[in-house]
Each structure stands twice: as structure tokens, then as C-alpha cells.
Amino acid sequence: AGPGSYTVGTMSERFDCHYCRDPLQGKKYVQKEGRHCCVKCFEKFCANTCIECKKPIGADSKELHFKNRYWHDNCFRCFKCYTSLVNEPFMLRENNKVWCSNCTAAADAPRCKGCFKPIIAGDQNVEYKKMVWHKDCFTCSQCKQVIGSGSFFPKGEDFYCVSCHEHKFAKTCAKCKNPITSGGLTYQEQPWHSECFICSNCKNQLGGKRFTAVEDQFYCVECYKECVAKKCAGCKNPITAGFGRGTSVVNYEDESWHDYCFKCTKCARGLANKRFVCHNGKIYCAECPKRL
């Protein structure tokens, strides 16, 4: 950019200043729009005003103009970084301020939600629901480690890596106390890993299978029969209430019977909930001992 609208020189002819009428011969003058004037009057009446410093741009100054706006060459600098923009690309922004291309790009770039600095084209970034971070600024709210492009879990305004989310929010197994990240099962309102809910004897998983709980131990049907259940004094088979025929048990002294096995040794009459007699270690109804 340059003046273009006036010329400056030293008057060799006889002319008077158009404004103050002082003679100009042998003096420096300015010619603008067909009028000759001294330098002082030019600055007072004709000079353009610098849009930056608000002072007149004198005849001895270099002038730059753009869209009817004028600057001293020394005032034509980037509003943000103060770099001279003479012969450099620039952008005229709000309040008639000129910006260099780098500062323009930075100002128009989206801001990182982590460090609040601009994300310039080419920067690795992470986007989520109209929010954006530099890749290295996207960190776990708990451990502060960089999540980057890895998996994460959002919780309100916070973001968690997989490990921290598991320990902070996942259900904890009643046996091993570690988080249950997938699957699992519930027994008596407590969560378990499927691989932790096993038979105490054979160690097979019990999920979806019939089992018996004895205090804090669990047993599959076969192991309960073999290892835990009392043996019927009559048929010698395990007494497994709920697993097979009958659920009632008859206990007498240190022995137990299925209710259907508790019968008279002589006449085979069922004696559950009836009077009976024990003679020489055998059970009889009230009548049969009289016949022995």
C-alpha cells in the first residue's frame, strides 16, 4: 500500500501554499488534488489519520492503506504479537485491528477443554460431545494419566480410564473383592464373578445349576450328597432335602432317616410323626415288640 493520492517534492517554481499563502519556492511541498501546500498545512488539513495511533500521517512518513483505512508503516503491526505486517499477509478484524495469519488461525481455532489453549490444524486431538482436547490433555479424572485415544467412561463432567472406572464404580465380587466388569451373577443380593461362585469340593462353577449352601460354603448336588449330606440310617443314601423324593427328615439320637425310610423293622409301617419303640438298635411300632 502507498499514498497514491498526493506527491511530495521541492518547489522550483513560484507557488504559494493554498492554505497559509506562504511562498513555497525552494521549500518542500505537497501536491494533492491539484493544490500545493506546505508540509505543515498538509499535516493540519490534508493528511490521513493513522487508524492505530490516531495521529496524522505526515508527508515524510510511509503510509499504508487498506479499504479506506490508513496506517503509519511502523503502526502496521499484528494486534496480538506486534509483528510488522508490511509485505506480510494479514487479516482486518474487529475494532479495525490487523492480525497476522498465525494469530488469526490461533484465535479462530477451537480451545482445548484441558489447557484452554487453541488446537491448531495438525494437532492430535480428542472430540466428545462438541468438546475437544489436545490428545495429551485428555486425562483420567482419577489417576490423571493420559487417556488420549484410548477407551474411557464419562461420568457427568468427569472422564475415567477403564481401570479407574472399574475400581470406582463397578460392583465388587463378594469372594475375591475385585471389580466385576462383565457378566457375573447375584446370590442373596451379593454380586459374584461366575468363576468365583463354585462348588467348595469339585470347584466347578455353579451358575445356572442346582446347589446347596452350607454356612459359607456352596456345593453342587453330587458333592453335597457325597461329602456333606447325612446318610439315611434306613436306605443308607444321602438325605438331600430338595434334591429328590421327600423333604422331611427324622432325627433320633445320632442317626437320621428320610421320613419315608423311618418305619417299623418288622411290619414296615411308616413311623414318621408316630409313636415308636427302639429295641436292640432297631425301630419298631408300638405293637410289634409285643410279638417278638
C-alpha positions in Angstrom: 0.0 0.0 0.0 1.2 3.6 -0.5 -0.1 7.2 -0.7 -1.2 7.3 -4.3 -3.3 10.4 -3.8 -0.6 13.1 -3.5 3.0 13.9 -4.5 5.8 15.3 -2.4 8.7 17.4 -3.7 10.7 20.7 -3.6 9.1 23.6 -5.3 11.3 25.1 -8.1 8.6 27.5 -9.3 6.8 30.3 -7.6 3.8 29.0 -5.8 2.1 30.0 -2.6 0.7 27.5 -0.1 -3.0 27.0 -0.8 -3.8 27.4 2.9 -1.4 29.7 4.6 -0.3 31.6 1.5 3.4 31.3 2.4 5.7 31.1 -0.6 6.8 27.6 -1.5 9.7 28.2 -3.9 12.7 26.3 -2.7 10.7 24.6 0.0 9.3 21.2 0.4 5.7 21.0 -0.6 2.8 18.5 -1.1 0.5 18.5 -4.1 -2.9 16.9 -3.5 -6.0 17.2 -5.7 -4.3 19.9 -7.8 -3.5 22.0 -4.8 0.0 22.9 -3.5 0.6 23.3 0.3 3.4 23.4 2.7 4.2 20.3 4.9 2.7 21.9 8.0 -0.6 22.7 6.4 -0.7 19.3 4.8 -0.5 17.6 8.1 -3.1 20.0 9.5 -5.6 19.9 6.7 -4.9 17.1 4.3 -3.1 14.2 5.9 -4.8 10.9 6.7 -5.1 9.9 10.3 -3.4 6.6 11.3 -6.2 4.2 12.5 -3.8 2.8 15.1 -2.1 5.7 16.8 -4.7 8.3 15.8 -2.0 10.7 14.7 -1.8 12.3 11.2 0.4 10.5 8.7 2.8 13.3 7.6 4.4 13.8 4.2 7.7 12.4 5.4 6.1 9.1 6.7 5.4 6.0 4.8 1.7 5.4 4.6 -0.2 2.1 4.1 -3.9 1.9 3.3 -6.5 -0.8 3.0 -10.2 -0.4 2.5 -10.2 3.4 3.2 -8.1 2.8 6.4 -4.6 4.2 6.9 -1.6 3.4 9.0 2.0 4.6 9.5 4.2 1.8 8.3 5.5 1.5 11.9 2.0 1.1 13.2 1.0 -1.6 10.7 1.7 -4.5 13.1 -0.2 -7.5 14.4 -2.5 -6.6 17.2 -1.6 -9.8 19.1 2.1 -10.5 18.6 3.2 -7.0 17.3 5.0 -8.4 14.3 5.3 -6.0 11.4 2.8 -6.8 8.7 4.5 -4.7 5.9 4.6 -7.1 2.9 3.1 -9.8 5.0 -0.4 -11.5 4.8 -2.8 -10.1 7.4 -6.5 -10.0 8.4 -8.5 -7.0 9.4 -10.6 -8.0 12.4 -12.9 -6.3 14.9 -12.2 -2.7 16.0 -10.1 -2.2 12.8 -7.2 -4.3 14.3 -4.9 -6.1 11.9 -3.8 -9.6 12.8 -1.1 -11.8 11.2 -2.1 -15.1 9.7 -0.7 -17.2 12.6 -2.6 -15.2 15.3 -5.7 -15.3 13.2 -5.5 -19.1 12.9 -4.9 -19.4 16.7 -7.8 -17.1 17.6 -10.3 -18.9 15.3 -9.1 -22.4 16.4 -11.2 -24.3 18.9 -9.9 -24.2 22.5 -8.8 -27.3 24.4 -11.0 -28.0 27.4 -8.0 -29.2 29.3 -5.4 -26.4 28.9 -7.7 -23.8 27.2 -5.1 -23.2 24.5 -6.0 -23.3 20.8 -5.9 -26.5 18.9 -4.1 -25.7 15.7 -4.7 -27.7 12.5 -2.5 -30.7 12.6 -2.6 -31.1 16.4 -3.7 -34.5 17.6 -7.0 -34.1 19.4 -9.9 -35.9 21.0 -13.5 -34.8 20.5 -16.5 -35.8 22.6 -20.0 -34.2 22.5 -18.8 -30.9 20.9 -15.9 -30.7 23.3 -12.3 -31.0 22.2 -9.0 -31.6 23.9 -5.3 -31.9 22.8 -4.6 -35.6 22.8 -2.2 -35.2 25.8 -4.7 -33.1 27.7 -7.4 -35.7 27.7 -6.7 -37.3 31.1 -8.4 -39.5 33.6 -10.1 -37.5 36.4 -9.0 -40.1 39.0 -5.4 -41.1 38.2 -4.6 -38.1 35.9 -2.9 -40.4 33.3 -3.4 -39.5 29.7 -6.3 -41.4 28.1 -5.6 -40.0 24.6 -7.4 -42.1 22.0 -7.9 -45.0 24.5 -11.2 -46.2 26.0 -12.9 -44.1 28.6 -16.1 -43.8 30.6 -17.9 -40.4 31.0 -19.5 -39.6 34.4 -21.0 -36.1 34.4 -18.2 -33.7 33.8 -15.5 -36.3 34.6 -13.9 -38.9 32.5 -12.3 -42.2 33.7 -9.9 -44.7 32.2 -11.1 -48.3 32.2 -9.1 -49.2 35.3 -10.2 -46.3 37.5 -13.8 -46.7 36.4 -13.8 -50.4 37.4 -12.4 -49.7 40.8 -14.6 -46.6 41.5 -18.0 -47.7 40.0 -18.0 -51.4 39.2 -19.6 -53.9 41.6 -17.2 -55.9 43.7 -17.2 -59.6 43.9 -18.3 -60.9 47.3 -15.5 -63.5 47.3 -12.4 -62.0 45.7 -13.3 -58.4 46.2 -12.2 -57.4 42.7 -14.5 -55.4 40.3 -17.0 -57.3 38.1 -16.5 -55.8 34.7 -18.9 -58.1 32.7 -21.2 -60.9 33.4 -21.3 -62.2 36.9 -24.3 -63.3 39.0 -26.1 -62.4 42.2 -26.8 -64.6 45.2 -28.6 -63.3 48.2 -28.3 -59.7 46.8 -24.5 -60.0 46.6 -22.6 -59.9 43.3 -20.1 -62.7 42.3 -17.8 -63.4 39.4 -19.1 -66.6 37.7 -15.6 -68.1 38.2 -15.8 -67.3 41.9 -19.2 -68.9 42.6 -18.0 -72.5 42.6 -18.5 -75.8 44.4 -16.3 -75.9 47.5 -15.4 -79.5 46.8 -15.1 -80.1 43.0 -14.5 -76.4 42.1 -17.0 -76.5 39.2 -18.9 -73.3 38.5 -22.5 -73.3 40.0 -24.1 -70.5 37.9 -27.4 -71.8 36.5 -27.0 -75.1 38.4 -28.7 -76.5 41.5 -26.6 -76.2 44.6 -26.8 -76.2 48.4 -25.3 -73.6 50.7 -23.9 -74.8 54.0 -22.8 -71.9 56.2 -20.4 -70.0 53.8 -19.7 -72.9 51.5 -21.5 -73.9 48.3 -21.9 -77.5 47.0 -23.2 -78.9 43.8 -25.8 -81.7 44.1 -23.3 -84.6 43.7 -20.7 -83.2 46.1 -23.3 -82.3 48.7 -24.6 -85.9 48.6 -21.1 -87.3 48.7 -19.4 -85.1 51.2 -21.9 -83.2 53.3 -25.3 -84.8 53.5 -26.1 -87.2 56.3 -26.7 -90.8 55.3 -30.1 -92.3 56.0 -29.9 -95.0 58.7 -32.6 -96.9 56.7 -31.6 -96.8 53.0 -28.0 -95.7 53.5 -28.4 -93.0 50.8 -27.7 -89.3 51.4 -30.5 -87.2 52.9 -30.7 -84.3 50.4 -33.8 -82.3 51.1 -34.9 -80.5 48.0 -32.9 -82.7 45.6 -35.1 -85.7 45.4 -38.1 -87.5 46.8 -39.3 -86.1 50.1 -38.1 -83.2 52.1 -38.7 -84.3 55.7 -36.0 -85.8 58.0 -36.4 -87.8 61.1 -33.7 -87.5 63.7 -33.3 -89.8 66.7 -30.2 -89.7 68.9 -27.2 -89.6 66.5 -29.0 -91.0 63.4 -31.2 -89.6 60.7 -33.8 -91.1 58.3 -35.7 -90.0 55.3 -39.3 -89.7 56.6 -40.3 -92.5 54.2 -37.5 -94.7 55.5 -38.4 -94.3 59.1 -40.6 -97.4 59.5 -41.1 -100.5 61.7 -38.4 -103.1 61.2 -41.0 -105.9 61.5 -44.2 -104.7 59.8 -42.7 -101.8 57.7 -45.4 -99.4 58.9 -44.3 -95.8 58.5 -43.5 -94.2 61.8 -42.9 -90.6 61.0 -44.8 -88.5 63.5 -46.0 -91.7 65.3 -45.1 -93.5 68.4 -42.2 -96.0 68.1 -40.0 -98.2 70.2 -36.3 -98.7 69.9 -35.2 -102.2 70.8 -31.6 -103.5 70.3 -30.8 -100.6 68.0 -33.9 -101.2 65.8 -37.1 -99.2 65.4 -40.5 -100.8 65.9 -44.0 -99.6 66.0 -45.7 -99.7 69.4 -47.4 -103.2 68.7 -44.6 -105.2 67.1 -42.2 -105.5 70.2 -45.1 -107.5 71.9 -44.9 -110.1 69.2 -41.2 -110.6 69.3 
